[in-house]
Amino acid sequence: MTLHFVNLLDDLRRRSLRMAALVEDILNEACEALLSGDPALARRVILRDEGVDAEEVEVEKEVIRLLALYQPVGIDLRLLCAILKVNNDLERIADCAINVAERAKHLVEHPVHRTNTELRELCNVVQQILRRSVQAYGGEDLESAQAIRSGDTIVDDLYARIVQNIASEGATGPKSTAAMLDALSVAKNLERIADHATNIAEDVIFLATGQIVRHQQ
Amino acid sequence: MVIMDQPQGSLAGAAKAEMRPSPVSAPEPAGETIVRIENLTIRYGDFSAVKNVSLDVYRNQATALIGPSGCGKSTLLRAINRMNDFVPNCQVDGRIVVRGRSIYDPGCDPVDLRRHIGMVFQKPNPFPKSIYRNVSWGAKINGYRGDMDALVEQCLRRAGLWEEVKDKLKQVALNLSGGQQQRLCIARALALQPDVLLMDEPCSALDPIATARIEDLIDQLKTDYTVVLVTHNMQQAARVSDRTAFLYMGELIEVEDTHVLFTHPRHPRTQAYITGRFG
């Protein structure tokens, strides 16, 4: 393959990493808007979705172009496949983060107090997972990716606790049903973000080893 | 010309019995080793072109040999039917076993060997004779006693050339296009009912359409034959072969199922070569 292709591939990889950083930032701001009860910040976060969508399409177009023109193999093929899949997961993460920001606007008016501690913890854990996944992706770090993949259960446990708390609040207190549904939606979206971040770690494993570990224990 | 009713794929089985006894009578099951290369070293004078290579070629598969110029892939290919015997100062150590028989043993007749292991070269090299005689020649001098017209037609059909030449069989083969000439050479090789077909960059002199036809043909030929292919075109190796062997400076660096070698090669040198980082 030509040096020209290697440079194009490197440019695309950097572009994908910039998109990852952008999505990470959107999640962080969405969580901040949620936890600090800042509707103005939530609105600003929502406006950033369009940029992610546009970038997702541009990255995908470039992957297809390079596949068509250069027919890469080996590590180059694996990198392009990984970029394409990570690209999709990043866009989905941004969508979920936007959903969190949407719900954050409502929860400012109707806080669901008993879930606050768990939601805060869930936000922290999910932000950490995404940060570590993006770092593993940037550094093509197999060990980190494998560790992320094996540490996903903490999110599931937190999510289960939040669902349980919301259910018990609904049974015992006069809370707003809308607020409880918002809290549930936030928790669900954060849990989905963790799943997508774990997918990114699995793509890093594929990139490094050629093994598809998805759907395996 | 007699029109045969038999399906194209029956050529190897049907006509083989009339031609000659096979070196080993019982056919081996698919996936079994048909050519075993053991610790093969080939020297031209002081220069070692192939160094201690061991490689199994499986029946009814296409095996591609890839590597940069001078890596020894064509030398290795030619060793399989002893074409290197014609090269002065060429010394072969190690063994090549074809269907259980060591081909460099003193008792092995290289002419007989080449009837079982056909070869197609980089540049199409039809005889300056008619299309018909190009195909029938080898069978005739080897005492074929069956229906020659039928054999010629079957070989041309098998090589995907029949429809294009059926009305001009008596015309000189040199008038055909490059791609047609190469398919004629394949038909000529098939007329001897080989077990293995060696192809040394068979598409390097052809345009993309002719190349695609040869590649399709290789895929079809695997039903009845075993193909070993040398190619500089890595995408071609990826498209047509089941297994790929990468050679570098005479050494076999890696042999692997093609889809694995082109997605996740084990050796860094293979990785560097297939991704164009060197070579």
Interface residues (C-beta under 8 A of the other chain):
Chain A: M1 T2 F5 V6 Q71 P72 V73 G74 I75 D76 L77 R78 T209 G210
Chain B: M234 Q235 A238 V260 F262 T263 H264 P265 T270 Q271 I274 T275 G276 R277
